[in-house]
Amino acid sequence: MRQSSPRLLAIGGREWALLGAVILASIVFSVASPFFATAGNAGTIVRNSTELMLAGLGMTLLLAMGSIDVSIGILMGLTAIAVAHALLASVAPALALLVGPATGAALGLVTALVVVLGRVPAIVGTLGLLGVYRMGVFTLLGGQWLSGLPVGLTQLLSSTFLGIPLSVFVIGVAYLLVWLALRRTPYGPHLLSIGNAEEKARLSGVPVIKVRLATFVISGALTGLAASFYVANYRNVEMAIGSTLALDAIAAVVLGGTSIMGGRCSLLGTALGVILLRILQNGLLLMGVPSLWQPVVTGALLISVLALELPASRMGEFKARWMQR
C-alpha cells in the first residue's frame, strides 16, 4: 500500500511552492497589465474562484479515494436551474441557498448508485451521466438562458457576518467541516485507505461501500453549493454553464498536491491551486489571450503536473517495496 498522506491544512513543500507561484504570477501580470493589480480585478478573481473552491473541495475527496467525477460541471448546471426556479418562485434567499446543496446531494446519490452499487468504473459512469444531465439542462432551459433572476441571493451572499463577507465565511466553514471529517473522524483514514488499496481496505474492515457512497453525495452537495454561488454571482443560467468546471477542478486539485492515484490529499493545496489557476486565466485574458485558450492552458498545466508527479509516485512505490525486502 502507498503511504497515505492527509496533509489537509498543513503547509509543506507543495503548498509553499504554490504560494510562491501565486505571488510570482501576480507580480508578472501586474507588470504586464495595468488593469490586473486593481481592487475591481481582485474582486473578479475572488468571485470567479468561489464555485471552483467548493467543487474542487469535493473533487479532492473523490481523487483521494481513487475515484473521479467528470460530470460535476453539468451537475452544477442542473442544480443552478433548481436554485433559479426557487428564486423565481419567491422562495426566501436563505432557503434558495440550501436548494443548491440539497439538489446536488440528490444528484450525487444518483452518481453513487451508478458507480458504487452499479459497479460501473467512475470515469465511464460519470461520462454517461454527463450526457444524460446535459440533455436535462437543454430540456429544462429550452435552448434559452434564465436571466434577470431576483437579487435576493446576491444580496445575501454579499452581506457580512462578523465582519467577513458571507460568501467567504460559507466557503471557510465548508473547508473546516471537511477538515474535521478527515482529521477527527474515521472517515478520513477510511477514505485514504480506500485510495491506497480498496481491496486491502475492505479486508481490513473498512466500510468501503458506505464511504464511497458518502463521498459522492458530499461532492454533489459541495457542487450544488457552488451552483448557488454561481446564481448569486451572475444572476443567470446559460446553456454552457459548467463546461470547464471538471477540468478546472481536477487541475487545481492535482496542482495542489492531491494524488490522482488516491491516498493523498491537501485541502490547503486545493485552495492555493484554485487561486493560482484563476490568476493565470484572468491575467492571460487581460493580456489579450482569447478565453477559448483557457482550457488549453489548464490542460497543459494538468499534463505537466502529472508528467512530473506519476514517475515520482512510481519511484516512491518501488523504493518502499525495496525497503520491505
Residue frames relative to the residue before (quaternion, step in Angstrom):
aa qw qx qy qz dx dy dz
M 1.0000 0.0000 0.0000 0.0000 0.00 0.00 0.00
R 0.4540 -0.6550 0.5216 0.3046 3.58 -1.03 0.75
Q 0.5353 -0.6256 0.4537 0.3408 3.55 -1.07 0.66
S 0.3612 -0.7343 0.5319 0.2180 3.57 -0.76 1.06
S 0.0840 -0.8024 0.5907 0.0149 3.53 -1.16 0.67
P 0.0762 -0.8152 0.5738 0.0187 3.62 -0.18 1.25
R 0.0698 -0.8473 0.5238 0.0532 3.62 0.56 1.08
L 0.1110 -0.8620 0.4901 0.0660 3.55 1.20 -0.61
L 0.8107 -0.2180 0.1667 0.5172 3.62 -0.46 -1.13
A 0.4251 0.7007 -0.4710 0.3262 3.60 1.25 0.24
I 0.3513 -0.7164 0.5635 0.2141 3.55 -1.22 0.58
G 0.0404 0.7962 -0.5988 0.0761 3.55 -0.58 1.21
G 0.8012 -0.2990 0.2093 0.4742 3.52 -1.29 -0.32
R 0.6586 0.5066 -0.3176 0.4569 3.59 0.92 -0.88
E 0.6753 0.5013 -0.3038 0.4476 3.58 0.89 -0.90
W 0.6427 0.5022 -0.3262 0.4779 3.60 1.00 -0.79
A 0.6390 0.5233 -0.3282 0.4583 3.59 1.00 -0.79
L 0.6563 0.5041 -0.3085 0.4691 3.58 0.98 -0.83
L 0.6347 0.5230 -0.3268 0.4656 3.56 0.99 -0.83
G 0.6464 0.5073 -0.3114 0.4773 3.57 1.01 -0.80
A 0.6485 0.5162 -0.3149 0.4624 3.57 1.03 -0.81
V 0.6182 0.5375 -0.3363 0.4645 3.59 1.06 -0.75
I 0.6764 0.4859 -0.2907 0.4711 3.57 0.91 -0.94
L 0.6641 0.5112 -0.3029 0.4537 3.59 0.92 -0.92
A 0.6624 0.4996 -0.3057 0.4672 3.59 0.93 -0.92
S 0.6379 0.5271 -0.3288 0.4551 3.58 1.01 -0.78
I 0.6511 0.5086 -0.3141 0.4678 3.59 1.00 -0.81
V 0.6593 0.5209 -0.3072 0.4467 3.57 0.90 -0.95
F 0.7157 0.4408 -0.2641 0.4730 3.58 0.82 -0.97
S 0.5907 0.5577 -0.3704 0.4504 3.60 1.13 -0.53
V 0.6668 0.4735 -0.2895 0.4974 3.57 1.08 -0.75
A 0.6988 0.4945 -0.2759 0.4371 3.58 0.96 -0.89
S 0.8101 0.1246 -0.0513 0.5706 3.61 1.06 -0.64
P 0.4068 -0.7222 0.5003 0.2502 3.61 -0.80 0.92
F 0.6494 0.5394 -0.3123 0.4356 3.59 1.23 -0.30
F 0.5391 0.6585 -0.4036 0.3360 3.61 1.23 -0.27
A 0.7760 0.3417 -0.1746 0.5006 3.59 0.69 -1.11
T 0.4252 0.6617 -0.5013 0.3607 3.55 0.58 1.21
A 0.6229 -0.5565 0.3920 0.3856 3.56 -1.17 0.53
G 0.6457 0.5338 -0.3232 0.4400 3.56 1.00 -0.81
N 0.6849 0.4710 -0.2926 0.4727 3.58 0.93 -0.85
A 0.6007 0.5452 -0.3581 0.4623 3.59 1.09 -0.67
G 0.6383 0.5201 -0.3161 0.4713 3.57 1.04 -0.79
T 0.6301 0.5350 -0.3273 0.4579 3.56 1.06 -0.77
I 0.6525 0.5106 -0.3150 0.4629 3.58 0.95 -0.88
V 0.6515 0.5083 -0.3146 0.4671 3.58 0.95 -0.88
R 0.6659 0.5056 -0.3051 0.4559 3.58 0.90 -0.94
N 0.6899 0.4749 -0.2792 0.4696 3.59 0.97 -0.82
S 0.6523 0.5307 -0.3092 0.4441 3.57 1.24 -0.37
T 0.5411 0.6826 -0.4006 0.2843 3.59 1.10 -0.60
E 0.6921 0.4674 -0.2991 0.4616 3.60 0.80 -0.95
L 0.6735 0.4999 -0.2982 0.4556 3.57 0.97 -0.88
M 0.5742 0.5796 -0.3757 0.4396 3.61 1.10 -0.61
L 0.7228 0.4382 -0.2427 0.4760 3.58 0.90 -0.95
A 0.6657 0.4778 -0.3061 0.4847 3.59 0.90 -0.88
G 0.6392 0.5301 -0.3211 0.4553 3.58 1.05 -0.76
L 0.6025 0.5540 -0.3553 0.4514 3.58 1.09 -0.65
G 0.6637 0.4863 -0.2980 0.4839 3.57 0.98 -0.83
M 0.6524 0.5101 -0.3124 0.4654 3.58 1.00 -0.82
T 0.5720 0.5822 -0.3760 0.4387 3.60 1.13 -0.61
L 0.6715 0.4923 -0.2937 0.4695 3.57 0.91 -0.90
L 0.6609 0.5146 -0.3121 0.4484 3.58 0.94 -0.87
L 0.6885 0.4683 -0.2897 0.4721 3.58 0.85 -0.93
A 0.6245 0.5340 -0.3412 0.4565 3.60 1.00 -0.75
M 0.6690 0.4796 -0.2797 0.4942 3.57 1.18 -0.61
G 0.5127 -0.6462 0.4180 0.3807 3.57 1.27 -0.18
S 0.6040 0.5298 -0.3579 0.4758 3.58 1.21 0.47
I 0.1860 -0.7648 0.6054 0.1183 3.57 -1.31 -0.19
D 0.0860 -0.7668 0.6315 0.0767 3.57 -1.28 0.36
V 0.1384 -0.8222 0.5501 0.0483 3.57 -0.31 1.26
S 0.6039 0.5786 -0.3540 0.4185 3.60 1.27 0.06
I 0.4090 0.7563 -0.4602 0.2213 3.62 1.23 -0.04
G 0.5978 0.5794 -0.3755 0.4074 3.61 1.07 -0.59
I 0.7279 0.4017 -0.2396 0.5013 3.55 0.81 -0.98
L 0.5529 0.5708 -0.3898 0.4652 3.59 1.23 -0.42
M 0.6294 0.5139 -0.3261 0.4832 3.57 1.06 -0.77
G 0.6205 0.5532 -0.3409 0.4389 3.58 1.06 -0.72
L 0.6653 0.4928 -0.3022 0.4725 3.58 0.89 -0.93
T 0.6704 0.4979 -0.2968 0.4632 3.56 0.95 -0.88
A 0.6264 0.5359 -0.3370 0.4549 3.60 1.02 -0.75
I 0.6139 0.5351 -0.3463 0.4656 3.58 1.06 -0.70
A 0.6455 0.5131 -0.3208 0.4660 3.60 0.98 -0.83
V 0.6512 0.5029 -0.3124 0.4748 3.59 0.97 -0.84
A 0.6466 0.5295 -0.3165 0.4487 3.58 0.95 -0.88
H 0.6798 0.4752 -0.2954 0.4740 3.59 0.90 -0.87
A 0.5946 0.5462 -0.3679 0.4613 3.60 1.11 -0.58
L 0.6574 0.4969 -0.3058 0.4769 3.59 0.99 -0.84
L 0.6603 0.5080 -0.3047 0.4616 3.58 0.97 -0.86
A 0.6758 0.4633 -0.2845 0.4978 3.58 1.21 -0.53
S 0.5029 -0.6966 0.3826 0.3399 3.58 1.34 0.33
V 0.2582 0.7466 -0.5548 0.2610 3.57 1.08 0.77
A 0.5811 -0.5894 0.4255 0.3659 3.61 -1.02 0.75
P 0.5948 -0.6148 0.3777 0.3542 3.61 -0.91 0.86
A 0.6418 0.5269 -0.3329 0.4467 3.61 0.97 -0.81
L 0.6703 0.4695 -0.2976 0.4916 3.59 1.02 -0.74
A 0.6172 0.5436 -0.3397 0.4563 3.58 1.06 -0.75
L 0.6048 0.5549 -0.3458 0.4547 3.56 1.10 -0.72
L 0.7002 0.4701 -0.2641 0.4679 3.59 1.00 -0.84
V 0.5105 0.6348 -0.4248 0.3949 3.59 1.23 -0.34
G 0.6137 0.5866 -0.3392 0.4053 3.57 1.07 -0.79
P 0.7435 0.3910 -0.2523 0.4802 3.63 0.54 -1.04
A 0.6159 0.5457 -0.3586 0.4407 3.60 1.07 -0.64
T 0.6819 0.4651 -0.2820 0.4890 3.58 0.90 -0.93
G 0.6453 0.5258 -0.3193 0.4529 3.57 0.99 -0.82
A 0.6413 0.5178 -0.3243 0.4642 3.58 1.00 -0.78
A 0.6380 0.5227 -0.3265 0.4617 3.58 1.02 -0.78
L 0.6744 0.4657 -0.2923 0.4928 3.58 0.96 -0.84
G 0.6081 0.5426 -0.3469 0.4642 3.58 1.11 -0.62
L 0.6185 0.5311 -0.3350 0.4724 3.57 1.11 -0.67
V 0.6121 0.5343 -0.3461 0.4690 3.58 1.04 -0.76
T 0.6453 0.5122 -0.3114 0.4735 3.57 0.95 -0.90
A 0.6554 0.5215 -0.3091 0.4505 3.57 0.94 -0.89
L 0.6434 0.5254 -0.3249 0.4520 3.57 0.97 -0.83
V 0.6661 0.4934 -0.3011 0.4713 3.58 1.01 -0.82
V 0.7581 0.4144 -0.2121 0.4567 3.56 0.76 -1.09
V 0.7616 0.3918 -0.2117 0.4708 3.58 0.79 -1.03
L 0.7655 0.3387 -0.2012 0.5088 3.57 0.64 -1.08
G 0.6845 0.4627 -0.2864 0.4852 3.60 1.08 -0.67
R 0.3036 -0.7981 0.4680 0.2277 3.57 1.35 -0.21
V 0.3500 0.6970 -0.5274 0.3370 3.53 1.02 0.90
P 0.5321 -0.6175 0.4514 0.3631 3.64 -0.84 0.83
A 0.5867 -0.6403 0.3646 0.3358 3.57 -0.86 1.01
I 0.6673 0.5021 -0.3209 0.4468 3.61 0.85 -0.87
V 0.6727 0.4809 -0.2941 0.4792 3.59 1.04 -0.77
G 0.6839 0.5054 -0.2922 0.4376 3.55 0.83 -0.97
T 0.7099 0.4439 -0.2726 0.4741 3.58 0.87 -0.89
L 0.5786 0.5442 -0.3808 0.4734 3.61 1.16 -0.44
G 0.6506 0.5088 -0.3111 0.4701 3.56 1.01 -0.81
L 0.6671 0.4880 -0.2973 0.4780 3.56 0.97 -0.85
L 0.5628 0.5928 -0.3854 0.4281 3.58 1.11 -0.59
G 0.6712 0.4897 -0.2950 0.4719 3.58 0.93 -0.88
V 0.6526 0.5097 -0.3112 0.4663 3.57 0.98 -0.84
Y 0.6853 0.4818 -0.2840 0.4665 3.57 0.87 -0.95
R 0.6147 0.5533 -0.3510 0.4391 3.59 1.04 -0.72
M 0.6462 0.4965 -0.3145 0.4868 3.57 1.01 -0.81
G 0.6180 0.5466 -0.3407 0.4509 3.57 1.08 -0.70
V 0.6439 0.5105 -0.3137 0.4758 3.59 0.99 -0.84
F 0.6606 0.5084 -0.3090 0.4579 3.58 0.90 -0.92
T 0.6705 0.5030 -0.3004 0.4553 3.58 0.94 -0.89
L 0.6993 0.4800 -0.2803 0.4494 3.57 0.87 -0.95
L 0.7104 0.4269 -0.2582 0.4965 3.57 1.07 -0.71
G 0.3075 -0.7808 0.4939 0.2277 3.58 1.20 -0.40
G 0.6647 -0.5200 0.3020 0.4433 3.56 1.11 0.65
Q 0.6814 0.4484 -0.2861 0.5028 3.61 1.25 0.16
W 0.5465 -0.5963 0.4757 0.3457 3.53 -1.32 0.25
L 0.2866 -0.6528 0.6539 0.2531 3.50 -1.36 0.37
S 0.0989 0.8245 -0.5441 0.1204 3.58 -0.31 1.21
G 0.7643 0.3642 -0.2727 0.4569 3.54 -1.33 0.23
L 0.2151 0.8083 -0.5208 0.1705 3.57 1.05 0.75
P 0.6437 -0.5304 0.3760 0.4037 3.62 -1.17 0.52
V 0.4939 -0.7083 0.4424 0.2425 3.55 -1.11 0.75
G 0.3943 0.7700 -0.4507 0.2203 3.60 1.25 -0.14
L 0.6957 0.4622 -0.2785 0.4741 3.58 0.85 -0.96
T 0.6111 0.5492 -0.3391 0.4582 3.57 1.09 -0.72
Q 0.6760 0.4860 -0.2864 0.4741 3.56 0.92 -0.91
L 0.6269 0.5456 -0.3408 0.4395 3.57 1.02 -0.78
L 0.7500 0.4110 -0.2289 0.4650 3.60 0.75 -1.02
S 0.6503 0.4831 -0.3286 0.4855 3.60 1.22 -0.24
S 0.5191 0.6187 -0.4222 0.4116 3.59 1.28 -0.06
T 0.4287 -0.7030 0.5084 0.2519 3.59 -1.28 0.21
F 0.1160 -0.7544 0.6425 0.0681 3.53 -1.27 0.57
L 0.8198 -0.0578 -0.0365 0.5685 3.56 -0.54 1.24
G 0.7026 -0.4755 0.2503 0.4665 3.54 1.10 0.78
I 0.6373 0.4949 -0.3181 0.4976 3.58 1.31 0.01
P 0.5166 -0.6169 0.4764 0.3544 3.64 -0.91 0.81
L 0.5516 -0.6583 0.3989 0.3215 3.55 -0.82 1.01
S 0.6137 0.5553 -0.3562 0.4338 3.60 1.04 -0.73
V 0.6614 0.4851 -0.2962 0.4893 3.59 0.97 -0.90
F 0.6327 0.5411 -0.3248 0.4487 3.57 1.00 -0.82
V 0.6656 0.5045 -0.3040 0.4583 3.60 0.90 -0.93
I 0.6591 0.4951 -0.3123 0.4722 3.60 0.93 -0.87
G 0.6408 0.5279 -0.3195 0.4567 3.58 0.99 -0.82
V 0.6486 0.5069 -0.3123 0.4742 3.57 0.99 -0.84
A 0.6277 0.5415 -0.3357 0.4473 3.60 1.00 -0.83
Y 0.6758 0.4772 -0.2920 0.4800 3.58 0.91 -0.91
L 0.6398 0.5312 -0.3265 0.4493 3.58 1.00 -0.80
L 0.6628 0.5068 -0.3061 0.4585 3.59 0.93 -0.88
V 0.6522 0.4906 -0.3187 0.4820 3.58 0.98 -0.80
W 0.6221 0.5388 -0.3362 0.4579 3.60 1.03 -0.79
L 0.6620 0.5001 -0.3061 0.4668 3.57 0.92 -0.89
A 0.6500 0.5184 -0.3192 0.4549 3.58 0.98 -0.84
L 0.6991 0.4675 -0.2731 0.4670 3.57 0.97 -0.84
R 0.7657 0.4046 -0.1915 0.4619 3.57 0.95 -0.88
R 0.8033 0.3296 -0.1405 0.4759 3.57 0.96 -0.81
T 0.7268 0.3540 -0.2376 0.5385 3.62 1.20 -0.03
P 0.6442 -0.5236 0.3775 0.4102 3.62 -1.21 0.30
Y 0.4928 0.6840 -0.4308 0.3222 3.59 1.19 -0.41
G 0.6586 0.5392 -0.3184 0.4173 3.61 0.90 -0.90
P 0.7031 0.4364 -0.2830 0.4849 3.63 0.70 -0.98
H 0.6310 0.5327 -0.3381 0.4514 3.57 1.02 -0.74
L 0.6460 0.5308 -0.3176 0.4473 3.58 0.93 -0.93
L 0.7094 0.4579 -0.2638 0.4663 3.58 0.83 -1.00
S 0.6335 0.5222 -0.3450 0.4549 3.58 1.03 -0.65
I 0.6158 0.5185 -0.3419 0.4849 3.59 1.11 -0.65
G 0.6549 0.5121 -0.3077 0.4627 3.56 1.00 -0.79
N 0.6324 0.5294 -0.3229 0.4642 3.56 1.11 -0.65
A 0.7511 -0.2265 0.2117 0.5829 3.57 0.71 -1.10
E 0.3293 -0.8002 0.4650 0.1870 3.56 -0.14 1.30
E 0.6747 0.5022 -0.3137 0.4406 3.58 0.86 -0.89
K 0.6506 0.4954 -0.3175 0.4801 3.59 0.97 -0.80
A 0.6204 0.5310 -0.3434 0.4639 3.59 1.06 -0.71
R 0.6468 0.5156 -0.3201 0.4618 3.58 0.96 -0.83
L 0.6771 0.4856 -0.2919 0.4696 3.59 0.92 -0.89
S 0.6585 0.5010 -0.3017 0.4736 3.59 1.21 -0.49
G 0.6188 -0.5857 0.3331 0.4037 3.58 1.25 0.06
V 0.4284 0.6897 -0.4775 0.3358 3.59 1.22 0.17
P 0.3862 -0.7203 0.5188 0.2507 3.65 -0.84 0.91
V 0.1935 -0.8556 0.4691 0.1022 3.53 0.48 1.28
I 0.6805 0.4978 -0.3075 0.4410 3.59 0.79 -0.97
K 0.6616 0.5052 -0.3133 0.4570 3.60 0.90 -0.89
V 0.6662 0.5004 -0.3081 0.4592 3.59 0.92 -0.90
R 0.6715 0.4897 -0.3077 0.4633 3.59 0.90 -0.85
L 0.6289 0.5189 -0.3345 0.4726 3.60 0.99 -0.79
A 0.6747 0.5042 -0.2972 0.4497 3.57 0.85 -0.98
T 0.6610 0.5241 -0.3191 0.4320 3.60 0.95 -0.83
F 0.6552 0.4867 -0.3225 0.4794 3.61 0.95 -0.74
V 0.6389 0.5096 -0.3298 0.4725 3.60 1.03 -0.71
I 0.6470 0.5088 -0.3189 0.4699 3.60 0.95 -0.85
S 0.6467 0.5106 -0.3198 0.4678 3.59 0.94 -0.87
G 0.6473 0.5165 -0.3151 0.4637 3.58 0.99 -0.82
A 0.6495 0.5162 -0.3154 0.4607 3.59 0.99 -0.84
L 0.6634 0.4962 -0.3044 0.4701 3.59 0.96 -0.84
T 0.6453 0.4947 -0.3185 0.4873 3.58 1.03 -0.74
G 0.6260 0.5289 -0.3296 0.4688 3.57 1.10 -0.68
L 0.6272 0.5069 -0.3315 0.4896 3.58 1.06 -0.71
A 0.6050 0.5419 -0.3444 0.4709 3.58 1.10 -0.70
A 0.6251 0.5373 -0.3349 0.4566 3.60 1.06 -0.73
S 0.6227 0.5283 -0.3376 0.4682 3.60 1.02 -0.75
F 0.6478 0.4999 -0.3113 0.4832 3.59 1.01 -0.81
Y 0.6250 0.5433 -0.3436 0.4428 3.58 0.98 -0.79
V 0.6720 0.4891 -0.2967 0.4704 3.58 0.85 -0.96
A 0.6564 0.5092 -0.3130 0.4602 3.59 0.99 -0.81
N 0.6906 0.4987 -0.2811 0.4420 3.59 0.97 -0.87
Y 0.8267 0.2622 -0.0938 0.4889 3.59 0.86 -0.96
R 0.2559 -0.8120 0.4887 0.1909 3.60 1.29 -0.32
N 0.7071 0.3274 -0.3103 0.5446 3.56 0.97 0.88
V 0.1912 -0.7290 0.6389 0.1540 3.54 -1.34 0.23
E 0.0974 -0.8192 0.5648 0.0217 3.56 -0.52 1.19
M 0.7054 -0.4919 0.3192 0.3981 3.55 -1.29 0.34
A 0.7443 0.4187 -0.2222 0.4704 3.59 0.97 -0.82
I 0.2753 0.7999 -0.5024 0.1786 3.60 1.21 0.27
G 0.8594 0.1576 -0.1203 0.4713 3.55 -1.00 0.87
S 0.3254 0.7959 -0.4747 0.1881 3.60 1.23 0.23
T 0.7778 0.2819 -0.1632 0.5376 3.61 1.09 -0.62
L 0.3739 0.7725 -0.4637 0.2200 3.60 1.25 0.04
A 0.6646 0.5106 -0.3217 0.4406 3.60 0.85 -0.91
L 0.6587 0.5011 -0.3080 0.4692 3.59 0.92 -0.92
D 0.6665 0.5000 -0.3033 0.4623 3.59 0.90 -0.92
A 0.6645 0.5114 -0.3106 0.4477 3.58 0.93 -0.88
I 0.6603 0.4949 -0.3110 0.4715 3.58 0.89 -0.90
A 0.6553 0.5172 -0.3142 0.4521 3.59 0.93 -0.90
A 0.6812 0.4928 -0.2942 0.4546 3.60 0.86 -0.94
V 0.6731 0.5064 -0.2941 0.4517 3.56 0.96 -0.91
V 0.6791 0.4690 -0.2909 0.4840 3.58 0.91 -0.91
L 0.6165 0.5364 -0.3343 0.4694 3.56 1.04 -0.77
G 0.6882 0.5053 -0.2685 0.4461 3.57 1.09 -0.75
G 0.6583 -0.5572 0.3018 0.4063 3.58 1.24 0.00
T 0.4999 0.6096 -0.4583 0.4105 3.62 1.21 0.08
S 0.4132 -0.7333 0.4859 0.2353 3.56 -0.81 1.01
I 0.4206 -0.7010 0.5164 0.2548 3.57 -0.90 0.91
M 0.6352 0.5098 -0.3219 0.4827 3.57 1.31 -0.25
G 0.5636 -0.6236 0.3694 0.3963 3.59 1.29 -0.06
G 0.7226 0.4847 -0.3216 0.3734 3.53 -1.35 0.26
R 0.7794 0.2120 -0.1394 0.5728 3.61 1.22 -0.06
C 0.0919 0.8010 -0.5877 0.0676 3.58 -0.95 0.83
S 0.0889 -0.7691 0.6308 0.0517 3.54 -1.30 0.44
L 0.3106 -0.7709 0.5288 0.1724 3.56 -0.47 1.19
L 0.6468 0.5010 -0.3162 0.4803 3.57 0.99 -0.81
G 0.6261 0.5388 -0.3262 0.4597 3.56 1.05 -0.76
T 0.6286 0.5301 -0.3322 0.4621 3.58 1.02 -0.78
A 0.6603 0.5078 -0.3078 0.4599 3.59 0.89 -0.94
L 0.6784 0.4745 -0.2879 0.4814 3.60 0.93 -0.88
G 0.6214 0.5412 -0.3378 0.4547 3.58 1.08 -0.69
V 0.6280 0.5251 -0.3233 0.4747 3.57 1.05 -0.79
I 0.6688 0.5029 -0.3060 0.4541 3.59 0.85 -0.96
L 0.6648 0.5011 -0.3102 0.4590 3.59 0.88 -0.91
L 0.6564 0.5176 -0.3152 0.4493 3.58 0.91 -0.90
R 0.6901 0.4689 -0.2875 0.4704 3.59 0.88 -0.88
I 0.6130 0.5287 -0.3543 0.4682 3.62 1.06 -0.63
L 0.6490 0.5131 -0.3179 0.4632 3.59 0.95 -0.86
Q 0.6774 0.4906 -0.2948 0.4622 3.58 0.87 -0.93
N 0.6682 0.4976 -0.2938 0.4686 3.57 0.94 -0.88
G 0.6806 0.5018 -0.2935 0.4460 3.57 0.88 -0.94
L 0.6543 0.5050 -0.3158 0.4660 3.57 0.96 -0.81
L 0.6276 0.5309 -0.3313 0.4631 3.57 1.06 -0.75
L 0.6629 0.4963 -0.3019 0.4724 3.60 0.97 -0.81
M 0.6709 0.4844 -0.2919 0.4796 3.57 1.17 -0.55
G 0.6276 -0.5866 0.3176 0.4014 3.58 1.28 0.16
V 0.4640 0.6530 -0.4702 0.3703 3.60 1.24 0.17
P 0.4737 -0.6942 0.4522 0.2986 3.65 -0.66 1.03
S 0.5765 -0.6195 0.4128 0.3369 3.56 -1.06 0.76
L 0.5506 0.6178 -0.3918 0.4021 3.59 1.19 -0.44
W 0.6558 0.5106 -0.3096 0.4618 3.58 1.22 -0.45
Q 0.4627 0.7026 -0.4448 0.3073 3.61 1.21 -0.19
P 0.6664 0.4727 -0.3348 0.4695 3.66 0.85 -0.76
V 0.5971 0.5597 -0.3632 0.4453 3.59 1.12 -0.60
V 0.6594 0.4981 -0.2973 0.4782 3.56 0.95 -0.93
T 0.6554 0.5107 -0.3097 0.4623 3.59 0.95 -0.90
G 0.6693 0.5014 -0.2982 0.4601 3.57 0.91 -0.91
A 0.6497 0.5134 -0.3152 0.4636 3.57 0.97 -0.85
L 0.6417 0.5182 -0.3184 0.4673 3.57 1.02 -0.81
L 0.6502 0.5176 -0.3119 0.4604 3.59 0.98 -0.85
I 0.6579 0.5065 -0.3080 0.4646 3.58 0.92 -0.92
S 0.6472 0.5288 -0.3194 0.4465 3.57 0.97 -0.86
V 0.6639 0.4995 -0.3088 0.4629 3.59 0.91 -0.90
L 0.6809 0.4859 -0.2911 0.4642 3.58 0.90 -0.92
A 0.6152 0.5572 -0.3448 0.4384 3.58 1.06 -0.72
L 0.7009 0.4241 -0.2575 0.5124 3.57 1.14 -0.62
E 0.6845 0.5312 -0.2830 0.4112 3.56 1.03 -0.85
L 0.7015 0.5094 -0.2967 0.4004 3.58 0.74 -1.03
P 0.6581 0.4803 -0.3403 0.4695 3.66 0.86 -0.74
A 0.6399 0.5206 -0.3275 0.4606 3.59 1.02 -0.77
S 0.6387 0.5234 -0.3212 0.4637 3.58 1.04 -0.80
R 0.6617 0.4990 -0.3085 0.4669 3.59 0.95 -0.85
M 0.6300 0.5231 -0.3316 0.4685 3.58 1.04 -0.75
G 0.6325 0.5325 -0.3235 0.4601 3.58 1.07 -0.77
E 0.6500 0.5053 -0.3127 0.4738 3.58 1.00 -0.83
F 0.6459 0.5240 -0.3161 0.4564 3.58 0.96 -0.89
K 0.6540 0.5075 -0.3072 0.4695 3.58 0.99 -0.88
A 0.6496 0.5199 -0.3240 0.4503 3.60 0.96 -0.82
R 0.6514 0.5024 -0.3151 0.4732 3.59 0.99 -0.82
W 0.6530 0.5236 -0.3107 0.4503 3.57 0.98 -0.86
M 0.6526 0.5157 -0.3103 0.4603 3.59 1.05 -0.81
Q 0.6553 0.5270 -0.3143 0.4405 3.59 1.12 -0.63
R 0.5883 0.6009 -0.3685 0.3962 3.60 1.20 -0.40
